[in-house]
Amino acid sequence: MQILMYRPSFDRVQAELTSRKIDAIILEHDGSLVDSAGHPCPEAEPTAAWFSRELIVTPGAPVRDFIKRVHGGSVQWVQSAAAGYEHPVFQGMLDAGIRLTSSDGNSVGIAEYVIAEVLACFQRIEERRDAQDARRWERIDFREVAGSRWLILGYGSIGREVARRANAFGAEVVGVRRRPEPDAHAMRVVTTADLLEETSAADVIVISAAANADSTQLVGAEMLGRMREQSVLVNVARGSLLDSAALLQSLDRGRPGWAILDVFETEPLPEDDPLWAHPRVRISAHCSGAGDGVNARGASVFLEHLDAWLAGRALRLEVTKT
């Protein structure tokens, strides 16, 4: 069996592939193909491909060459580094009859990002730094996470990792998902039919749901209007889940207290977008999952699915066409 992968990704798992007697078809940074011994193999016909994070985020990486090779006719399965799969690139693979698996390797980093940003708001970190810069001895009270209520929209791998950490701080967690199931880190898991009712009781709302036709602008004017004045809204899913225009209007009315946004409908966010300048909006460049452990966890997911593929077992994170 031959697997197509980007050079840095191959270097990460070379020993594991050797032990499994898997042949790697390595995509070099210049778009050329070589085998594990470095011999050119432009006519290779790999059975599977790993669309790794290194390939996605490395400047100048040969992404187009990779996609072209994937659609060459021999690839039957692609392991993606992404949690989402709504992008046309992935839908095109599914349309071509290629099996696709996603990854939950970024869940830990995203969860830590959420906790850090919410704590910064609750703890009034910016005010403390301002006082320090001014050499002003000022006592600044803060809110505790303990006893707060967190509403997590999209209670999958990311949502559960957020819940695990919020729970450890003593927060109450309510999860929202299409098919609710009890979870040890949530006081309850409900459906979107209960969303508006739960919103009014939430101190923190985290959007971590998948993007699809049913979730477009899931968080809109009505829901925003029900948020508490000092609540925190966090979006680490996709920009399409949040009505940005309604958010700006609601923020000006004091609900929510802060919006922490890592994703947007248009990326990069245009320089003239009013979200940049809003005093209660915190912006990051779609990097909530960019922790230093994400590549290693992504490799573990790839190897897990590879073993399942070789054994003919179900692929844990296999996705279907939307």
N, C-alpha and C positions, 0 to 999 in steps of 0.2 A: 504493500500500500504506500502511495506517495501523498505527501501533504504539502501544499503550497503555504509558505510563510515568509514574512519579512526577516531580513538578516538579524536585527537585534532580538527579535522574538525567538528565532532559532537558537541563538547563543544562550538564551535563558533556559531552554528546555532540551538542549542537545543530549545531555546524559540520559534523560528520561526517554527520549525517542530511541536512543541506541539500545536501551534495555528492553524496549518493546519491539525492536527490530523494524522500526518504521523508517522509511526513506523520506528525507526532507528535500523538497524542491525550494530552493532559497531565492527569494526575490531581493536582489541587491538594490542599493539606494539609487543606482542609475537605471533601474528597470530591467536589467538583464537577469537571466536565470542560470543558476549553477546547482550542482548537487552538493552533498555534504562534504565531498572531497575537493570542491572548488572547480570541478569540470563543467564547462558550459553545457546546458541542456535546453536549448530554446524550444524544442519540440516535445517537452515533457507533458504528460497528461495526468496530472494529479487527481486523486479521487476525492480529496477533501482540502479545505483551506481554512487558515486561521486569520481572521480579520482583527488583528491584535490592536491594543491601544497604542503601542509604539508606532504602528503604521498610520493610525488616525491622527496623532498629535505631533509627530515629528515634522518640523518644517521641511518642505520639499520632498517628503516621502512619496514613493511612486504609487499612490492610491489608484489612479486611473489604470495603470498597468495591471495592478492586482485585480481590479474589477473586470478588466478585459479578459484576463486569464481565467477568472472564475466562470465567465460566460463562454469559455472555449468549448464546452461540450462534455468534458470528462468529470467535472466536479459534481459530487452528489450531496455533499454536506459542507456548510460553512459555519464555523464558530465565530461569533461576533463578540467584541469586547464591550459593546454597548448594552445598557439595560433596556432601552427602547428600540423599537423596530418599525416605527411608522414612516421613517425616511424612505423616499422612493427607491434608493439603492437597495434596501433590504426587501421592499415589496417586489422589486424587479427580480431578485433572486427567487423569491417564492413563486412568482409568475412563471419562472423558467423551470419550476419543478425541483428546485434545489432545497434540501432540508436546511433549516436555519435554527441555530441555538443562540440565545442571548447570554448575558453574564450578570451575576450578582456580585462580582468582585469589587464594584465601587460602592457598595452599600455601607460599609464601615466608614469610609471617608466622608460620604455624604452625611451620615448620621452625626459624626463628630463636627462637621461644619455647622449643621443645624443647632446643635447644642451650644457651640461657641458663639454663634451669632445671637441666639436668644439670650444667653447669659450676658453678652455685652449690652443688650438693651435693658435687661432686668437689673444688672449691676451698675448701670449708668457709667460705663467705662470711659466714654468720651468726656463726660463732665469731670471725672477724676483727672484725666490727662490735661484738660484745660486748666484745672486748678493748679496742677503741678507746674505747667508752663508759665502760669502767672505768679508762681511762688505764693499762692494763696492757701493758707491753712483753713480748710473748709470741710466740715463733716457732711458727707453725702449719704443719705439713707438709700436703701435699695430694696427691691422686691426679691423674695425668695421663690425658688422653683418649687420647693416643698409645699404641697397643698394646692398648687396650680392645676388647672385642667387643660390638657392637650388634646386637640382634635386632629387626627391624622387621616387625610384624604388619600386613599390608596394604601391599603394595609398589606403590601407585599413585602419583599425582602428589605427594601429601603425603609418602609414604614415601621416594620418590626424592629429594625436596628435603632431607629429613633426612639421608639417606645421603650426598648430595653434600657436605654441610657436615661431617658426622662423618668422612667420608673425608679431607677436607682437613686435619683435625686428626691424622690418622694412625690412626684407628680402623679395625678390621675390621668389615665389615657383612655380615650375613646377612639377606636379605629373605624374607618368607613371603607367598605369594599362591596363589590357586586354580589359575591356569595359569602356572607358572613360566617366565620367560624370562631369559636372561643380561642383566646390566646392568653398565655400566662402573664403577659405584660400589659394587658388591656383590661380595664374594668368591664368593658363590653365592646363588641364589634357589631356595627349596624350597617344598614344599606343607605344609599343616597336619599331614600325617601325620608329619612330622619335627619338629614343634613341641616336644614334650617333651624330645626328645634335645638339641635346640639350646638349650633354656632353661637347662640346667645349666651351659653354657659362657658364658652371656651376662652381661656387666657392666651393660648397659643394655637394657631392653626397652621398645619404643615401640609403643603400640596406635594404629594409624591405619587400621584396616580399616572397610569399610562395615558398617552394622548391618542384619542380616537374620535370618531364622529359623535359619540355619546358624551364625551368629556369636554368638548369645545366650550370655552367660557363657562365652565362648571362653577367657577367663583365669579359671580356677577354682581350687579347693583343690589339686588335683594339680599343676597347673603352678606355682602360687605356692610350693608346698612344695619344688619343685626349683630355685627361684631361689637365687642366691648371697647370702650374708649381707650383703654391702656393695653389692649391686646396686641399680639405680634402675629403677623402673617408672613409665612415663609414659603417661597416657591422654588423647589429643586426638581420639578418635573419637566414641564414644557411650557413655553410662553402662551400657547394656545389655550391653556386651561384657565387663564385669568384674563378678565376684561380690564385692560390697562387704563382705558379712559374712565371707566367706572371707579377704578381704584383711586385715581388722582382726585376725582370729585369727592369720594368718600373720605380720603385722607384729609382733605381740606375741611371736612365736617368733623374730624377728630376720630374717625373709625376706619381702620384700626389705628393704634398708636404708632406702629412702625410697620413697614413692609420691607422684608429682606428678600431680594430678588436675584437669583443666580441664572435665570433663563428668561428669554424674551422671544416674542414672535418674530422679530427681525434681529439677527445676530451677524456681526457686532451691532450693539445698540447704537443707532445714529446719534451723532454728537448734539443734534438739536432736539433730541427727545426730552420732554419736560421731566421725565423721571430722574435724570441725572442731578437736577438742581433741587429736587424736593427735600426739605430738611429732615423728613422722617422716612426717607427711602434709603436703603443700603444696597448697593449694587456690586456684584462680582461678575466676572466674565465666563460664565458657564464652567466653573472650575471647582464646584463643590465636591466632586469626586476625585480631585487630583492629589490625594494623599500619597505618601511615599510607599505605601504597601499595596497600592492598587494593581501594579503590574504583576507582582508575585501572586496575588489572589486571582487575577485574571488567568495566569498560567495554570493555576490549580484547577480552575473551572474547565479550561481547555482539556487538561489531562483527564479529568473526571469524565467528560463527555467522550473523549477519545476511547477510553477504556470501555465505556458503555457501547459505543459504536462498534468496536472490535468484537465485543461479546454478543452483539445483537440485542442489547437491552434498550429500554426506553431512555431517551435523552431528557434529563430532568428539566431543562429550561428550553425545550423545543417550542417554537412559536408557529402560529398559523397565520395565513393571509388575512389582513384586515381590509 
